[in-house]
Amino acid sequence: MSPTATTSFLSQGRRCAAWLTCPDGEGPHPAVVLVHGFGATHDMRLEQYERAFADAGMLVLSFDFRHLGASDGMPRQLVSLPRQLADVEAALAFLTGDPRVDPARIALWGTSMGATHVLLTAAEHPDLAAVVVQCPVMNTMDAAFSSGLRAVARLAGPITVDLIRAALRLPRRYVPVVDNPGRTAIVTVPGAKDGWYGMLPPGASFDNRVTASVGFELVRLNASRRAASIQAPLLVCVSDRETLTDPRIAARTARSAPRGTALHYPADHFEVYHPPLLDDIIRDQVAFLTRHLRPTALSGAGRD
């Protein structure tokens, strides 16, 4: 495996910071695009997936969405589903144009709310070779109400103010991505704040804020409805003790997809990123991806 190289691509004229991890050999290689969760950046534990998939013979592209992390875009910390979907499309186009990549063997991988982006994109790309999601938040309407009606009601004022300020081109109104129960934030379920900050490696920082208007998008979105339109093999890694959404939604999504498979883990939303469950879930994902992407270098077997 080659060291991870920093690169970038353009999405609607703005630069997305990106990272390429290449397997050994000349290629062309199968490739996987990693799509992170809500408000998250590349620093937050994507390296372990980059390494595992590249060791198995796949070229791996990860990136920060525009307005977040190392990517360009003003205002900072703007989260917009249409813009982020455009970023995923731009990442796919970037990979397709790389001579080291076999365009017939490209997969999408999404974690947490990245599963929403992956499902919506995969439904429009029957040419994808495989799709993987873990601890998926695919019905953000359900997730938005997981903290309770009072938590949703606390966001109504900031959402309204931010929508007005955006329309008037004024500085935006922000709310925290995550906070403790009883606070005003997008996510306030018990344990979520510790879980989010537990994703940070030593020395890394996390800008715990987003433009409040994203809450308006979240209460209306259900990407799991598109499962029946996904033609690629789909692996849904279900956290059976999920804390941010109902895990039955993930299981139903796998059943609804024509080529869907569900694997279940005794995990909450954040335990899948850490040992010992991390080792199991990566092994299973590598097995699924090597089956459908057929890289030259194959890794150990897992459940499929």
C-alpha positions, 0 to 999 in steps of 0.5 A: 500500500502506498502512503495516503496522498493529499489531493483535491477536486472541484465541485461546482467550482469549489475545491474539495480537499481529498485523500487518495490511498493506493494499493500496490501494483500498477492497476487499473484498480477497483476503487471506493469513495468514502463518505463521512457523516454529519459535520465530520471530517477526514480526521475523524477515523477514516484512516482505518478504512483507507488502510484496510481497503487499500491493503485489500487491493482497492484504491480509496478516495476520501474527502471533506465536504465543501464548507467543512474541514480542509475544503473551501467554501464560505460560509464555514460549517454550511451543511447543505444536502444538495451541495454535499450530493454534488460533492459525492458526484464530483468525487465519483467523476474524479475517480472515473478520470483517474487512469489508475482506476477501473471505472467499471469497479467503483463502490460507494461507502458511507457511514452515519448520515453519509449513508443518506448521501450514498443511498441517494447517489447509488439510486442514480448510478446503476453502474456502481459495482457495490455499495456499503453503509454502516451505522446508517442514518438513512431516515434523517426525519426519524433521527431528528426526532430521536432526541424528542419533540422538545429538542426539535422545538428548541431548534425552530427559532434558530432554523427560522433565523438562519433561513432569514439571514441566508435570504438576506445574505447576512452572517449565518446563525449557527447551532452545535452539531452535538451537545448533551440532552436538554441543550440546543443542538442538532443531536442531543441524545444521551452519549452522542457528545462523547461519541462524536468527540471520541472520533477525534485522534490526539491533536485533532479539532472538531468545529462543533457547529453547523448553519441552523437551517440544515435542521429544516432539511433533516426533518423532511428527508428519508433516503431509505425510500430509494433502496428499491432503486439501487441496482448495485449489491448493497451491504447494510451494517446494522448497529442493533443498539443504535442510538441516533435512529431506529435500527429497524430502518436499516434492516428494512432498507437492506430487504427493500434493495434488490441485491441488499444484505444486512449484517448485524452488530451488537453496537451503538452508533459509535462502537463500530469505529473502535475495537473490538467491533471495528475489526469485525466490521472491517473484515466483513466489509472487505469480504463484501467489497472484494467479492464484488470489486475483484481486486488483485490483492484479496484480504481475509474472509468474512461474513457475506 
